[in-house]
């Protein structure tokens, strides 16, 4: 083998290696050809979809205000009752005894105040008038007996009896006069008696309330949906005893997450559907948003009025779709193209100057598969898919291709 051939044998692999390295460096410098997405302006609607139940507008859970043992529950599920009907009663022996004692105390205080205010004086004055009449009659009879005794027309016994009756009548008149004087009311006595009566009446009111607290009554005409306790069970204050639905219109109740609270407002339109009536989507609107959030579940109670409730039944499961935002020309991107979606700092990679550049973005409406870009991207920006193995600062080249449905692809320059 000549020297020239030996040189060619080692020069050719070297050239090949150099060519391959140059191609690799060229590819490394320019980066891979990639498809990109361009934000597109289009109509966008954001909705919240959540399950709910049909309830009576006046549905409520009735509980006990006090702790006690259930004595009776005279109603069953489905019973129709009138307003103020007894639904459940707790043991009330102590409450009844306290009420009787308070009533007696009020009666006694009323009698004392009446005596102090002059009822006793009026009675004493009436007794005095009667005693004066009787004393006068006795005096007349004594004088008649005395005149007859001088003629011997009456016996000495009759005369002495008339004398005795006159003296006793005089004594009763004097006693009655003293009672009238003693019955004159004093201002301090009246005030003390009135205060005692007020205290007794307050204790009576408290006893009446305590007795009524052993009763759970229907607040209005309606239906017992569920009884939660049985006789003999012990209940605590606030514990559910009866679920009650008052007569009135139906509504739908949902419990969305508190994170959606800022998107909801009274009067907002919605659509209600149910598996029982497929294909029906009834118009509805938000009637009430609870003023507080459930601290355990982190949800807020929302009630909606439905326009046509004829086919709906209490406790029926429903699906509620609430429109919370709409724009005719929102700058949108597929939701999957935005990184850290749902965080406080969403971002994306765009092709800029042949490199992958990080852009912080502010998002607005969220549709089924789209998000609105409020700031950080424009219509001319080219967004790199998160599925690509590209990081910030990596070189990229654009190639022809189709973007996601409704979004433009970018051509290679």
Buried (B, 14 or more C-beta within 10 A) or exposed (E): EEEEEEEEEEEEEEEEEEEEEEEEEEEEEEBBEBBBBBBBEBEBBBBBEBEBBBBBBBBBBBBBBEEBEBBEBEBEEEBEBEEEBBBBBBBBEEBEEBBEEBBEBBEEBBBBBEBBBBBBBEBBBEBBEEBBEBBEEBBEBBEEBBEBBEEEEBEEEEBEBBBEBBEEBBEBBEBBBEBBEEBEBEEEBBEBBBEBBEEBBEBBEEBBEBBBBBBBBBBBBBBBBBBBBEEEEEBEEEBBBBBBBBEEEBBBBBBBEEEBBEBBEEEBEBBBBBEEBEEEEBEBBBBBBBEEBEEEEEBBBBBBBBEEBEEBEEEBEBBBBBBBBEBEEBBBBBBBBBBEBEEEEBBBBBBEEBBBBEBEBEBBBBBEEBBBBEEBBEEEBBBBBBEBEBEEEBBBBBBEEEBBEEBBBBEEE
